[in-house]
Structure formats: structure tokens, C-alpha cells
Amino acid sequence: MQTAVLKIDGMNSEACADKVAQILNSSNGVSDVRVSLLNSQADVQFDERHTSTEQLAGNLASAGYQAQSGKAAEKNGGCCGGCCG
């Protein structure tokens, strides 16, 4: 299992956050999703044998949400969630 932080552009309401969570939860290999509207991010736990952060970002892009993961998200103001959660 792997955990990724996805920085998500385009979430501007609880309905958007719920839709993002629904998309990620329905992705193959995903076991846990936590979406923060305030931080515009999703913490996703997934089995890397079944999906990747690129696939998850692609699933979100299909619904109109731009997502960045890893170093790209950190450069744009995201964080690991440990200190500023």
C-alpha cells in the first residue's frame, strides 16, 4: 500500500469534495480517501499494483478536476499533512 497527497484545483464546494471522494473511492486499488476542501487536497491510500497517482489524477481530470501529486504538489503549496494537516 502507498499513500499519496493529491493537490486538487477546481474544488470550491462540499459537493465538489464529495464528487472527488467518489471518483477516487471508485478507482481500482484505492482503499482509503480523505478529502480536504479547505486544503484543496486528497490523501489517498492505494495498492500501487492496481493504480498509480497518474491514473488517479487522470480519473479526476476526466471529471474536470486538475490534480498534482508528489513534488509537483509540494512546489505549489501542498504539504505532507504531518505539520499543517
C-alpha positions in Angstrom: 0.0 0.0 0.0 1.1 3.5 -0.8 -0.3 6.9 0.3 -0.3 9.9 -1.9 -1.3 13.5 -1.4 -3.1 15.0 -4.4 -3.4 18.7 -4.7 -6.7 19.4 -6.5 -7.7 22.5 -8.4 -11.4 23.2 -9.0 -12.9 22.1 -5.7 -14.9 25.0 -4.5 -17.8 23.4 -2.5 -18.7 20.4 -0.4 -20.4 18.9 -3.4 -17.1 19.1 -5.4 -15.2 17.5 -2.5 -17.8 14.7 -2.3 -17.5 14.1 -6.1 -13.7 14.0 -5.8 -14.0 11.4 -3.0 -16.5 9.4 -5.0 -14.2 9.3 -8.1 -11.2 8.3 -6.0 -13.0 5.7 -4.0 -14.3 4.1 -7.2 -10.8 3.8 -8.6 -9.3 0.3 -8.8 -6.9 -0.4 -5.9 -8.0 2.5 -3.7 -8.6 1.6 -0.1 -9.0 4.9 1.7 -9.6 8.5 0.7 -9.7 11.7 2.8 -10.6 14.9 1.0 -10.0 18.4 2.5 -11.9 21.2 0.8 -10.0 23.7 3.0 -6.6 22.5 1.8 -7.8 21.6 -1.7 -6.2 18.1 -1.4 -7.0 14.4 -1.1 -5.0 11.9 0.8 -5.3 8.6 -1.0 -4.2 5.1 0.2 -3.9 2.7 -2.7 -2.3 -0.5 -3.9 0.4 0.5 -6.4 0.0 -2.8 -8.2 -3.5 -1.8 -9.3 -3.2 2.0 -9.9 -0.8 5.0 -9.7 -1.0 8.6 -8.9 -1.0 9.4 -12.6 -4.1 7.2 -13.1 -5.9 8.7 -10.2 -5.1 12.2 -11.5 -6.4 11.1 -14.9 -9.6 9.9 -13.4 -10.1 13.3 -11.7 -9.2 15.1 -14.9 -11.9 13.2 -16.8 -14.4 14.8 -14.3 -12.8 18.3 -14.7 -10.5 18.4 -11.7 -6.8 19.1 -12.2 -4.7 17.1 -9.7 -1.0 17.2 -8.9 0.9 14.7 -6.8 4.3 14.3 -5.1 6.9 17.0 -5.6 4.7 19.0 -8.0 2.0 19.4 -5.3 4.6 20.4 -2.7 6.1 23.1 -5.0 2.6 24.6 -5.4 1.9 24.9 -1.7 0.9 21.4 -0.7 2.4 19.6 2.2 2.7 16.1 3.6 -0.1 16.7 6.1 2.1 16.0 9.1 2.6 19.5 10.3 -0.2 21.5 8.8 -2.7 18.8 8.0 
